[in-house]
Amino acid sequence: MHKKKSKIVLAYSGGLDTSIILKWLQENYNSEVIAYTADIGQEINKKKIIKNAKRLGVKNIIIEDLKNIFVKDYVFPMIRGHALYEGTYLLGTSIARPLIAKRQIAVAKKFKAFAVSHGSTGKGNDQIRFELGYYYFGPKIKVIAPWRIWKLKSRTDLIRYAKKNKIPIPKDKKGAPPFSVDDNLYHTSTEGKVLEDPKKQAPEYIYQRTVSPEKAPNKPSYVTIGFKKGDPVSVNNKKLSPAKLLQKLNIVSGKNGVGRVDLVENRFIGIKSRGVYETPGGTLLMIAHRAIESVTLDKQTMHKKDEVMPKYAELIYNGFWYSKARFKLQKIVDTKKNQVNGLVKLKLYKGNVTILSRQSRSKAYSVKKVSFEENKTFKKSKVEKFILGAARKLRA
């Protein structure tokens, strides 16, 4: 009677690195490797994933469509919080890892796997984001991080190992290290190579979702985004699913050169890193959401959200999506989300976004009160008393 092999669930992309990891896990743990791919809107070739996994003897290949869940339960809550890490980064990579980790652990439990594994490098943030998710949902399941423990120290070592094990090597990955690219429905990030030197300009060819503003159309595009209870529900008066809504905004924003960011960020592990990010649809949602809140929420609520945002964004960046601290801040962010309803019209032109109008039935904004015409809704006699009260605080 043959003893059943132990099982490992690998977050598998079908590319060179995770194919090498798959083979390495088979060799070093004498285990059956289950290939798990989360479809969160990245550029994905399902046939290639299946073909490459089968070539390595994988029997269980799981490709799970999580696009709507990703946008509805992860991206939208983050948009409601106006999350910007270090004032710039819209957290496109950070927000994807918690969902992948959650579902990977669910698969591990289903197949009674003793371990999960990922392909994140030892210098990056993603290893932390994955593993905090693993520990939250499967604290008793072993985590295997090959990049931290194997003897393959360079790209040359990886190529040599791939050749030895007859793993196909893409032409662009022979020789020099490639750009590190991550993408999902929310964004695309590019790191490495020339970008490692902050003095050098990012080459135009690395951009995948946005045209250069200079090459964008000479006529503007107009977009109206509808919100209900804090979340976007329609584009140009057409109701769409969360995933399709973001897809539509990505297209119109990208062709108008909207959503590019080139930044140097402070990683959780203490390293500074430069990256180029494209978040076309997310940029529109962030602008539009703040615009609709400006006419639907009171001053105190808006200012409290702005106060907690930096910490909220930092928690997401560092991988603490499932932490009590993030849950607590999400409650503050969502305190009055049910009041955030209406339409925002935007103009997109050569990389710029202009708010044209905000419409809502909310009573938070009063045209009569702000009117320069005389009316009874605002008592000017109270202004002097208000100023004197403020003046006393100068010496408090």
C-alpha positions, 0 to 999 in steps of 0.5 A: 500500500502506497503512502499518500504524499503530503500536499503543498498549495503554491500561489502559481502564475504559470511564469518562470519563477513560480514554475521553478519554485514548483519544481523545487518544492517537489524535489525538496519536500517530496510532496504533491504541489497543487497549483493555485491561481487567483484571477483578480484581473491580471493579464492571464493565459489560462492555457499556458498556466495549465500547460506549464503546470501539467508539464511539471506533473501537477494533477490539481490546477485551480484557477479561481475567478475572483475579480468581482470579489476583489473589487467589491470587498477589497478595492471599494472599501479602500476607495471609501477610505481614500487610502494613499500610502505616503500621499501618492501610492494607491496600494494596487499590489498591497490590496491584492495579496490579502484576498489571494492568501485567504483563498489559498488557505481555503484551498489548502484546507480543502485538500488537507495540505500541510503547507502553502507557498508563494513566489515573493522575494526576500527583499519585498513587501509581498512576502509579509502581505501573503504570510500575514494572511496565511497566519490569520486564516491558517495559523497551523498551516506551514509557510514555505518561502523558497526565496528565503531558504533556497540556494538559488541566489541569482537570476543566472542560478534560476536560469541554470536550474530551469534548463536542468529541469527543462522548464521553458525560459521566455526569451525576455528572461534570458541574460539580464534580470527582467522588470518586475511586473505585477498587475491586477484589475486595479493597477499595474506596477513595474520595478527593477532594471533602469528604475532602480536608479532614481536619477533615470527617467522611466522609459515609455515602453514600460507603461502598459495601461496608459498612453503618454499624456502627450499622445492622448486624444486632442479632445476630452472624454467625459465620464459620469460616475454614480455612487450608492451608499459609498460605492460606485455603481454606474458609469454614464448612467449604466449600472455595472458589476464592480469588475466591469465598472473598474474595467470600463474606467480603466479603458477611458482613463488609460487612453487619456493618459490618466493614472501614472505615478512614479514614486520612491516608497519606504518598504515595511522591511526598511528598504527604499524602492522605486516603482512606476504604477498605473492605476487609471480607473482607481484614480478616477474613483478616488477623485470622484469619491472625494467629490461626492463626499464633499456634498454629502458628508458633514465637516466633522466626518470628512475631517476624521476620515482625513485624520485616520487615512495615513494610518489606514493606508500604512496598515494596508501597505504593511499587510495588516488588512485582517488586523483589528486595527484596520477593522477599527479604522474601517468602521470610522471610514464607513460611519456615514457611507449610506449618505454618500449617494449621487453623481459626479461628472469628470472631464479627462484630458491629456493626463488631467482630471477635472470635476465638472459637477456633483449631484446629490439629494443630500441636504449637507450642501445648501445652495441657499446658505452659500448664496451671495443673495440675501436670505434668511437661512444664514444669520450674519449676526452670529458671525461676530460671536463665532469669531470672538469664540475662535479668538479666545482659543488663540491663547488657550 
